[in-house]
Amino acid sequence: MTDTSHASTAKREKLAHMAGQIADFFKAYPDEQAAPAIADHINQFWSRCMRADFIAAFERAPEALPPLLRAALPALRRAPAE
């Protein structure tokens, strides 16, 4: 494994862990409120770069995420196209 791919894997795992902690907090909410609350939290407190990296890592493989994060993924703000 190259240093670059190791760093990108580590970043992906870190973002997944952080998002998982947010999802764990909001899983106490009713189902219809949990996913929007997770997306809202990530949209408010994560940088555009963090959100973009998270979306890029999991948009094509959402099955790697817990169900609440999969449900929140479409509501995450994307970076504007350049």
Summary of the structure (lengths in Angstrom):
residues: 82
radius of gyration: 12.8
end to end distance: 31.4
largest distance: 43.0
contacts: 206
relative contact order: 0.17
helix: 76%
strand: 0%
